[in-house]
Amino acid sequence: MTQNCRAALWYDRDVVIERCTLRGIKAVRACRGVRIDGTHIDSPEFGWKSRDVQLNNTDLLSEYAFL
């Protein structure tokens, strides 16, 4: 997902993200049951209102993660 991607993955359930680069301001919002493996995340508002999010071997850069 590119830097200009505004709202990737909203209201999703039981998601697996592997070996990706997630950019964009609002990646993974109001989601449930998300497993992320081997991924680089650069998202200022990552994971807002999400539950049961697992990060494995993942780099996360975010100003307001999991608000």
PDB file of N, CA, C and O in Angstrom, chain B, residues numbered from 101:
ATOM      1  N   MET B 101       0.843  -1.165   0.000  1.00  0.00           N
ATOM      2  CA  MET B 101       0.000   0.000   0.000  1.00  0.00           C
ATOM      3  C   MET B 101       0.895   1.235   0.000  1.00  0.00           C
ATOM      4  O   MET B 101       1.862   1.316   0.757  1.00  0.00           O
ATOM      5  N   THR B 102       0.573   2.154  -0.822  1.00  0.00           N
ATOM      6  CA  THR B 102       1.430   3.317  -1.015  1.00  0.00           C
ATOM      7  C   THR B 102       1.237   4.362   0.071  1.00  0.00           C
ATOM      8  O   THR B 102       0.300   4.289   0.866  1.00  0.00           O
ATOM      9  N   GLN B 103       2.128   5.324   0.091  1.00  0.00           N
ATOM     10  CA  GLN B 103       2.082   6.418   1.052  1.00  0.00           C
ATOM     11  C   GLN B 103       0.805   7.247   0.913  1.00  0.00           C
ATOM     12  O   GLN B 103       0.331   7.817   1.896  1.00  0.00           O
ATOM     13  N   ASN B 104       0.248   7.320  -0.286  1.00  0.00           N
ATOM     14  CA  ASN B 104      -0.957   8.118  -0.524  1.00  0.00           C
ATOM     15  C   ASN B 104      -2.248   7.353  -0.254  1.00  0.00           C
ATOM     16  O   ASN B 104      -3.336   7.922  -0.348  1.00  0.00           O
ATOM     17  N   CYS B 105      -2.140   6.091   0.073  1.00  0.00           N
ATOM     18  CA  CYS B 105      -3.306   5.287   0.413  1.00  0.00           C
ATOM     19  C   CYS B 105      -3.869   5.796   1.740  1.00  0.00           C
ATOM     20  O   CYS B 105      -3.168   5.765   2.751  1.00  0.00           O
ATOM     21  N   ARG B 106      -5.099   6.256   1.757  1.00  0.00           N
ATOM     22  CA  ARG B 106      -5.648   6.915   2.943  1.00  0.00           C
ATOM     23  C   ARG B 106      -6.292   5.956   3.940  1.00  0.00           C
ATOM     24  O   ARG B 106      -6.089   6.105   5.145  1.00  0.00           O
ATOM     25  N   ALA B 107      -7.044   4.999   3.479  1.00  0.00           N
ATOM     26  CA  ALA B 107      -7.847   4.187   4.403  1.00  0.00           C
ATOM     27  C   ALA B 107      -7.863   2.732   3.969  1.00  0.00           C
ATOM     28  O   ALA B 107      -8.874   2.229   3.479  1.00  0.00           O
ATOM     29  N   ALA B 108      -6.756   2.073   4.148  1.00  0.00           N
ATOM     30  CA  ALA B 108      -6.663   0.666   3.751  1.00  0.00           C
ATOM     31  C   ALA B 108      -7.138  -0.243   4.885  1.00  0.00           C
ATOM     32  O   ALA B 108      -6.788  -0.032   6.047  1.00  0.00           O
ATOM     33  N   LEU B 109      -7.917  -1.231   4.547  1.00  0.00           N
ATOM     34  CA  LEU B 109      -8.392  -2.254   5.482  1.00  0.00           C
ATOM     35  C   LEU B 109      -9.171  -1.679   6.662  1.00  0.00           C
ATOM     36  O   LEU B 109      -8.632  -1.499   7.754  1.00  0.00           O
ATOM     37  N   TRP B 110     -10.418  -1.403   6.426  1.00  0.00           N
ATOM     38  CA  TRP B 110     -11.331  -0.966   7.474  1.00  0.00           C
ATOM     39  C   TRP B 110     -12.417  -2.025   7.642  1.00  0.00           C
ATOM     40  O   TRP B 110     -12.888  -2.595   6.658  1.00  0.00           O
ATOM     41  N   TYR B 111     -12.808  -2.283   8.866  1.00  0.00           N
ATOM     42  CA  TYR B 111     -13.926  -3.168   9.220  1.00  0.00           C
ATOM     43  C   TYR B 111     -13.730  -4.606   8.729  1.00  0.00           C
ATOM     44  O   TYR B 111     -14.707  -5.295   8.437  1.00  0.00           O
ATOM     45  N   ASP B 112     -12.493  -5.058   8.639  1.00  0.00           N
ATOM     46  CA  ASP B 112     -12.223  -6.428   8.190  1.00  0.00           C
ATOM     47  C   ASP B 112     -12.068  -7.348   9.386  1.00  0.00           C
ATOM     48  O   ASP B 112     -11.763  -6.905  10.494  1.00  0.00           O
ATOM     49  N   ARG B 113     -12.287  -8.657   9.145  1.00  0.00           N
ATOM     50  CA  ARG B 113     -12.138  -9.683  10.177  1.00  0.00           C
ATOM     51  C   ARG B 113     -11.284 -10.820   9.652  1.00  0.00           C
ATOM     52  O   ARG B 113     -11.306 -11.153   8.467  1.00  0.00           O
ATOM     53  N   ASP B 114     -10.528 -11.410  10.576  1.00  0.00           N
ATOM     54  CA  ASP B 114      -9.722 -12.593  10.272  1.00  0.00           C
ATOM     55  C   ASP B 114      -8.837 -12.389   9.051  1.00  0.00           C
ATOM     56  O   ASP B 114      -8.963 -13.091   8.047  1.00  0.00           O
ATOM     57  N   VAL B 115      -7.947 -11.423   9.156  1.00  0.00           N
ATOM     58  CA  VAL B 115      -7.059 -11.031   8.064  1.00  0.00           C
ATOM     59  C   VAL B 115      -5.637 -11.500   8.370  1.00  0.00           C
ATOM     60  O   VAL B 115      -5.189 -11.434   9.515  1.00  0.00           O
ATOM     61  N   VAL B 116      -4.933 -11.972   7.346  1.00  0.00           N
ATOM     62  CA  VAL B 116      -3.515 -12.312   7.462  1.00  0.00           C
ATOM     63  C   VAL B 116      -2.761 -11.459   6.455  1.00  0.00           C
ATOM     64  O   VAL B 116      -3.076 -11.458   5.265  1.00  0.00           O
ATOM     65  N   ILE B 117      -1.755 -10.729   6.950  1.00  0.00           N
ATOM     66  CA  ILE B 117      -0.906  -9.894   6.097  1.00  0.00           C
ATOM     67  C   ILE B 117       0.517 -10.402   6.284  1.00  0.00           C
ATOM     68  O   ILE B 117       1.030 -10.418   7.402  1.00  0.00           O
ATOM     69  N   GLU B 118       1.159 -10.818   5.186  1.00  0.00           N
ATOM     70  CA  GLU B 118       2.502 -11.386   5.270  1.00  0.00           C
ATOM     71  C   GLU B 118       3.435 -10.720   4.273  1.00  0.00           C
ATOM     72  O   GLU B 118       3.073 -10.470   3.123  1.00  0.00           O
ATOM     73  N   ARG B 119       4.656 -10.435   4.745  1.00  0.00           N
ATOM     74  CA  ARG B 119       5.735  -9.913   3.907  1.00  0.00           C
ATOM     75  C   ARG B 119       5.280  -8.765   3.002  1.00  0.00           C
ATOM     76  O   ARG B 119       5.406  -8.835   1.779  1.00  0.00           O
ATOM     77  N   CYS B 120       4.758  -7.724   3.617  1.00  0.00           N
ATOM     78  CA  CYS B 120       4.259  -6.557   2.880  1.00  0.00           C
ATOM     79  C   CYS B 120       4.876  -5.280   3.437  1.00  0.00           C
ATOM     80  O   CYS B 120       5.541  -5.286   4.473  1.00  0.00           O
ATOM     81  N   THR B 121       4.639  -4.202   2.730  1.00  0.00           N
ATOM     82  CA  THR B 121       4.927  -2.871   3.232  1.00  0.00           C
ATOM     83  C   THR B 121       3.609  -2.116   3.252  1.00  0.00           C
ATOM     84  O   THR B 121       2.975  -1.925   2.214  1.00  0.00           O
ATOM     85  N   LEU B 122       3.201  -1.687   4.446  1.00  0.00           N
ATOM     86  CA  LEU B 122       1.962  -0.923   4.595  1.00  0.00           C
ATOM     87  C   LEU B 122       2.324   0.525   4.869  1.00  0.00           C
ATOM     88  O   LEU B 122       2.999   0.835   5.850  1.00  0.00           O
ATOM     89  N   ARG B 123       1.874   1.395   4.003  1.00  0.00           N
ATOM     90  CA  ARG B 123       2.023   2.828   4.210  1.00  0.00           C
ATOM     91  C   ARG B 123       0.632   3.441   4.125  1.00  0.00           C
ATOM     92  O   ARG B 123      -0.339   2.754   3.810  1.00  0.00           O
ATOM     93  N   GLY B 124       0.546   4.686   4.398  1.00  0.00           N
ATOM     94  CA  GLY B 124      -0.755   5.344   4.369  1.00  0.00           C
ATOM     95  C   GLY B 124      -1.199   5.668   5.774  1.00  0.00           C
ATOM     96  O   GLY B 124      -0.812   4.993   6.728  1.00  0.00           O
ATOM     97  N   ILE B 125      -1.995   6.679   5.900  1.00  0.00           N
ATOM     98  CA  ILE B 125      -2.302   7.238   7.213  1.00  0.00           C
ATOM     99  C   ILE B 125      -3.156   6.336   8.097  1.00  0.00           C
ATOM    100  O   ILE B 125      -2.962   6.332   9.313  1.00  0.00           O
ATOM    101  N   LYS B 126      -4.081   5.580   7.547  1.00  0.00           N
ATOM    102  CA  LYS B 126      -5.050   4.863   8.383  1.00  0.00           C
ATOM    103  C   LYS B 126      -5.099   3.371   8.065  1.00  0.00           C
ATOM    104  O   LYS B 126      -6.182   2.824   7.853  1.00  0.00           O
ATOM    105  N   ALA B 127      -3.967   2.718   8.030  1.00  0.00           N
ATOM    106  CA  ALA B 127      -3.948   1.283   7.739  1.00  0.00           C
ATOM    107  C   ALA B 127      -4.509   0.499   8.930  1.00  0.00           C
ATOM    108  O   ALA B 127      -4.151   0.765  10.078  1.00  0.00           O
ATOM    109  N   VAL B 128      -5.369  -0.446   8.656  1.00  0.00           N
ATOM    110  CA  VAL B 128      -5.988  -1.347   9.638  1.00  0.00           C
ATOM    111  C   VAL B 128      -6.754  -0.552  10.705  1.00  0.00           C
ATOM    112  O   VAL B 128      -6.208  -0.213  11.755  1.00  0.00           O
ATOM    113  N   ARG B 129      -8.004  -0.269  10.419  1.00  0.00           N
ATOM    114  CA  ARG B 129      -8.847   0.479  11.352  1.00  0.00           C
ATOM    115  C   ARG B 129     -10.152  -0.281  11.584  1.00  0.00           C
ATOM    116  O   ARG B 129     -10.773  -0.775  10.643  1.00  0.00           O
ATOM    117  N   ALA B 130     -10.552  -0.364  12.842  1.00  0.00           N
ATOM    118  CA  ALA B 130     -11.793  -1.029  13.257  1.00  0.00           C
ATOM    119  C   ALA B 130     -11.851  -2.463  12.735  1.00  0.00           C
ATOM    120  O   ALA B 130     -12.895  -2.928  12.277  1.00  0.00           O
ATOM    121  N   CYS B 131     -10.718  -3.153  12.812  1.00  0.00           N
ATOM    122  CA  CYS B 131     -10.623  -4.542  12.361  1.00  0.00           C
ATOM    123  C   CYS B 131     -10.537  -5.473  13.559  1.00  0.00           C
ATOM    124  O   CYS B 131     -10.274  -5.042  14.682  1.00  0.00           O
ATOM    125  N   ARG B 132     -10.763  -6.757  13.304  1.00  0.00           N
ATOM    126  CA  ARG B 132     -10.722  -7.768  14.348  1.00  0.00           C
ATOM    127  C   ARG B 132     -10.009  -9.007  13.828  1.00  0.00           C
ATOM    128  O   ARG B 132     -10.249  -9.436  12.699  1.00  0.00           O
ATOM    129  N   GLY B 133      -9.137  -9.582  14.643  1.00  0.00           N
ATOM    130  CA  GLY B 133      -8.480 -10.824  14.270  1.00  0.00           C
ATOM    131  C   GLY B 133      -7.477 -10.652  13.143  1.00  0.00           C
ATOM    132  O   GLY B 133      -7.558 -11.352  12.134  1.00  0.00           O
ATOM    133  N   VAL B 134      -6.536  -9.738  13.298  1.00  0.00           N
ATOM    134  CA  VAL B 134      -5.547  -9.450  12.248  1.00  0.00           C
ATOM    135  C   VAL B 134      -4.198 -10.027  12.673  1.00  0.00           C
ATOM    136  O   VAL B 134      -3.714  -9.740  13.768  1.00  0.00           O
ATOM    137  N   ARG B 135      -3.596 -10.835  11.811  1.00  0.00           N
ATOM    138  CA  ARG B 135      -2.251 -11.358  12.051  1.00  0.00           C
ATOM    139  C   ARG B 135      -1.321 -10.781  10.998  1.00  0.00           C
ATOM    140  O   ARG B 135      -1.573 -10.906   9.799  1.00  0.00           O
ATOM    141  N   ILE B 136      -0.251 -10.151  11.448  1.00  0.00           N
ATOM    142  CA  ILE B 136       0.693  -9.503  10.535  1.00  0.00           C
ATOM    143  C   ILE B 136       2.072 -10.101  10.786  1.00  0.00           C
ATOM    144  O   ILE B 136       2.578 -10.059  11.907  1.00  0.00           O
ATOM    145  N   ASP B 137       2.679 -10.659   9.734  1.00  0.00           N
ATOM    146  CA  ASP B 137       3.977 -11.321   9.835  1.00  0.00           C
ATOM    147  C   ASP B 137       4.957 -10.738   8.830  1.00  0.00           C
ATOM    148  O   ASP B 137       4.612 -10.516   7.669  1.00  0.00           O
ATOM    149  N   GLY B 138       6.187 -10.490   9.285  1.00  0.00           N
ATOM    150  CA  GLY B 138       7.265 -10.082   8.389  1.00  0.00           C
ATOM    151  C   GLY B 138       6.953  -8.863   7.549  1.00  0.00           C
ATOM    152  O   GLY B 138       7.240  -8.842   6.353  1.00  0.00           O
ATOM    153  N   THR B 139       6.375  -7.858   8.156  1.00  0.00           N
ATOM    154  CA  THR B 139       5.874  -6.694   7.423  1.00  0.00           C
ATOM    155  C   THR B 139       6.482  -5.407   7.988  1.00  0.00           C
ATOM    156  O   THR B 139       6.784  -5.329   9.179  1.00  0.00           O
ATOM    157  N   HIS B 140       6.656  -4.414   7.139  1.00  0.00           N
ATOM    158  CA  HIS B 140       7.074  -3.080   7.563  1.00  0.00           C
ATOM    159  C   HIS B 140       5.853  -2.176   7.494  1.00  0.00           C
ATOM    160  O   HIS B 140       5.215  -2.064   6.447  1.00  0.00           O
ATOM    161  N   ILE B 141       5.529  -1.533   8.605  1.00  0.00           N
ATOM    162  CA  ILE B 141       4.361  -0.655   8.675  1.00  0.00           C
ATOM    163  C   ILE B 141       4.820   0.761   8.997  1.00  0.00           C
ATOM    164  O   ILE B 141       5.517   0.989   9.986  1.00  0.00           O
ATOM    165  N   ASP B 142       4.421   1.712   8.147  1.00  0.00           N
ATOM    166  CA  ASP B 142       4.670   3.130   8.364  1.00  0.00           C
ATOM    167  C   ASP B 142       3.334   3.836   8.171  1.00  0.00           C
ATOM    168  O   ASP B 142       2.997   4.273   7.071  1.00  0.00           O
ATOM    169  N   SER B 143       2.580   3.937   9.264  1.00  0.00           N
ATOM    170  CA  SER B 143       1.207   4.430   9.206  1.00  0.00           C
ATOM    171  C   SER B 143       0.920   5.260  10.457  1.00  0.00           C
ATOM    172  O   SER B 143       0.853   4.700  11.551  1.00  0.00           O
ATOM    173  N   PRO B 144       0.749   6.586  10.329  1.00  0.00           N
ATOM    174  CA  PRO B 144       0.562   7.448  11.495  1.00  0.00           C
ATOM    175  C   PRO B 144      -0.600   7.054  12.412  1.00  0.00           C
ATOM    176  O   PRO B 144      -0.526   7.277  13.621  1.00  0.00           O
ATOM    177  N   GLU B 145      -1.657   6.481  11.868  1.00  0.00           N
ATOM    178  CA  GLU B 145      -2.829   6.134  12.671  1.00  0.00           C
ATOM    179  C   GLU B 145      -3.118   4.631  12.564  1.00  0.00           C
ATOM    180  O   GLU B 145      -4.264   4.228  12.364  1.00  0.00           O
ATOM    181  N   PHE B 146      -2.102   3.829  12.696  1.00  0.00           N
ATOM    182  CA  PHE B 146      -2.250   2.380  12.525  1.00  0.00           C
ATOM    183  C   PHE B 146      -3.055   1.736  13.656  1.00  0.00           C
ATOM    184  O   PHE B 146      -2.851   2.040  14.831  1.00  0.00           O
ATOM    185  N   GLY B 147      -3.960   0.854  13.285  1.00  0.00           N
ATOM    186  CA  GLY B 147      -4.643  -0.011  14.239  1.00  0.00           C
ATOM    187  C   GLY B 147      -5.725   0.614  15.091  1.00  0.00           C
ATOM    188  O   GLY B 147      -6.152  -0.003  16.067  1.00  0.00           O
ATOM    189  N   TRP B 148      -6.184   1.795  14.772  1.00  0.00           N
ATOM    190  CA  TRP B 148      -7.205   2.453  15.588  1.00  0.00           C
ATOM    191  C   TRP B 148      -8.465   1.600  15.668  1.00  0.00           C
ATOM    192  O   TRP B 148      -8.927   1.054  14.666  1.00  0.00           O
ATOM    193  N   LYS B 149      -9.003   1.498  16.855  1.00  0.00           N
ATOM    194  CA  LYS B 149     -10.264   0.792  17.134  1.00  0.00           C
ATOM    195  C   LYS B 149     -10.226  -0.663  16.678  1.00  0.00           C
ATOM    196  O   LYS B 149     -11.272  -1.242  16.385  1.00  0.00           O
ATOM    197  N   SER B 150      -9.049  -1.257  16.614  1.00  0.00           N
ATOM    198  CA  SER B 150      -8.911  -2.660  16.213  1.00  0.00           C
ATOM    199  C   SER B 150      -8.679  -3.527  17.441  1.00  0.00           C
ATOM    200  O   SER B 150      -8.166  -3.063  18.459  1.00  0.00           O
ATOM    201  N   ARG B 151      -9.070  -4.809  17.327  1.00  0.00           N
ATOM    202  CA  ARG B 151      -8.908  -5.755  18.427  1.00  0.00           C
ATOM    203  C   ARG B 151      -8.260  -7.028  17.909  1.00  0.00           C
ATOM    204  O   ARG B 151      -8.395  -7.389  16.739  1.00  0.00           O
ATOM    205  N   ASP B 152      -7.556  -7.694  18.806  1.00  0.00           N
ATOM    206  CA  ASP B 152      -6.915  -8.971  18.504  1.00  0.00           C
ATOM    207  C   ASP B 152      -5.979  -8.845  17.294  1.00  0.00           C
ATOM    208  O   ASP B 152      -6.124  -9.560  16.303  1.00  0.00           O
ATOM    209  N   VAL B 153      -5.022  -7.925  17.400  1.00  0.00           N
ATOM    210  CA  VAL B 153      -4.027  -7.710  16.347  1.00  0.00           C
ATOM    211  C   VAL B 153      -2.698  -8.301  16.823  1.00  0.00           C
ATOM    212  O   VAL B 153      -2.194  -7.932  17.884  1.00  0.00           O
ATOM    213  N   GLN B 154      -2.140  -9.210  16.042  1.00  0.00           N
ATOM    214  CA  GLN B 154      -0.855  -9.837  16.362  1.00  0.00           C
ATOM    215  C   GLN B 154       0.197  -9.347  15.383  1.00  0.00           C
ATOM    216  O   GLN B 154       0.002  -9.404  14.169  1.00  0.00           O
ATOM    217  N   LEU B 155       1.315  -8.865  15.918  1.00  0.00           N
ATOM    218  CA  LEU B 155       2.439  -8.435  15.091  1.00  0.00           C
ATOM    219  C   LEU B 155       3.606  -9.376  15.364  1.00  0.00           C
ATOM    220  O   LEU B 155       4.065  -9.477  16.502  1.00  0.00           O
ATOM    221  N   ASN B 156       4.090 -10.064  14.337  1.00  0.00           N
ATOM    222  CA  ASN B 156       5.213 -10.985  14.457  1.00  0.00           C
ATOM    223  C   ASN B 156       6.292 -10.592  13.461  1.00  0.00           C
ATOM    224  O   ASN B 156       6.015 -10.451  12.270  1.00  0.00           O
ATOM    225  N   ASN B 157       7.521 -10.414  13.938  1.00  0.00           N
ATOM    226  CA  ASN B 157       8.636 -10.038  13.056  1.00  0.00           C
ATOM    227  C   ASN B 157       8.271  -8.850  12.178  1.00  0.00           C
ATOM    228  O   ASN B 157       8.531  -8.850  10.974  1.00  0.00           O
ATOM    229  N   THR B 158       7.672  -7.848  12.786  1.00  0.00           N
ATOM    230  CA  THR B 158       7.134  -6.697  12.066  1.00  0.00           C
ATOM    231  C   THR B 158       7.676  -5.405  12.670  1.00  0.00           C
ATOM    232  O   THR B 158       7.773  -5.273  13.890  1.00  0.00           O
ATOM    233  N   ASP B 159       8.030  -4.450  11.803  1.00  0.00           N
ATOM    234  CA  ASP B 159       8.445  -3.116  12.227  1.00  0.00           C
ATOM    235  C   ASP B 159       7.247  -2.184  12.124  1.00  0.00           C
ATOM    236  O   ASP B 159       6.554  -2.162  11.107  1.00  0.00           O
ATOM    237  N   LEU B 160       7.007  -1.413  13.185  1.00  0.00           N
ATOM    238  CA  LEU B 160       5.879  -0.491  13.196  1.00  0.00           C
ATOM    239  C   LEU B 160       6.369   0.912  13.519  1.00  0.00           C
ATOM    240  O   LEU B 160       6.992   1.143  14.556  1.00  0.00           O
ATOM    241  N   LEU B 161       6.080   1.845  12.619  1.00  0.00           N
ATOM    242  CA  LEU B 161       6.354   3.263  12.830  1.00  0.00           C
ATOM    243  C   LEU B 161       5.017   3.981  12.765  1.00  0.00           C
ATOM    244  O   LEU B 161       4.365   4.007  11.721  1.00  0.00           O
ATOM    245  N   SER B 162       4.605   4.573  13.906  1.00  0.00           N
ATOM    246  CA  SER B 162       3.280   5.192  13.972  1.00  0.00           C
ATOM    247  C   SER B 162       3.256   6.211  15.101  1.00  0.00           C
ATOM    248  O   SER B 162       3.744   5.930  16.196  1.00  0.00           O
ATOM    249  N   GLU B 163       2.696   7.393  14.849  1.00  0.00           N
ATOM    250  CA  GLU B 163       2.578   8.404  15.896  1.00  0.00           C
ATOM    251  C   GLU B 163       1.493   8.053  16.918  1.00  0.00           C
ATOM    252  O   GLU B 163       1.656   8.309  18.111  1.00  0.00           O
ATOM    253  N   TYR B 164       0.392   7.471  16.452  1.00  0.00           N
ATOM    254  CA  TYR B 164      -0.748   7.196  17.321  1.00  0.00           C
ATOM    255  C   TYR B 164      -1.248   5.763  17.108  1.00  0.00           C
ATOM    256  O   TYR B 164      -2.406   5.559  16.742  1.00  0.00           O
ATOM    257  N   ALA B 165      -0.397   4.795  17.332  1.00  0.00           N
ATOM    258  CA  ALA B 165      -0.780   3.391  17.108  1.00  0.00           C
ATOM    259  C   ALA B 165      -1.836   2.944  18.112  1.00  0.00           C
ATOM    260  O   ALA B 165      -1.769   3.286  19.293  1.00  0.00           O
ATOM    261  N   PHE B 166      -2.803   2.183  17.634  1.00  0.00           N
ATOM    262  CA  PHE B 166      -3.821   1.520  18.448  1.00  0.00           C
ATOM    263  C   PHE B 166      -4.630   2.463  19.320  1.00  0.00           C
ATOM    264  O   PHE B 166      -5.052   2.070  20.407  1.00  0.00           O
ATOM    265  N   LEU B 167      -4.859   3.694  18.882  1.00  0.00           N
ATOM    266  CA  LEU B 167      -5.647   4.645  19.649  1.00  0.00           C
ATOM    267  C   LEU B 167      -7.071   4.142  19.794  1.00  0.00           C
ATOM    268  O   LEU B 167      -7.901   4.807  20.414  1.00  0.00           O
TER     269      LEU B 167
END
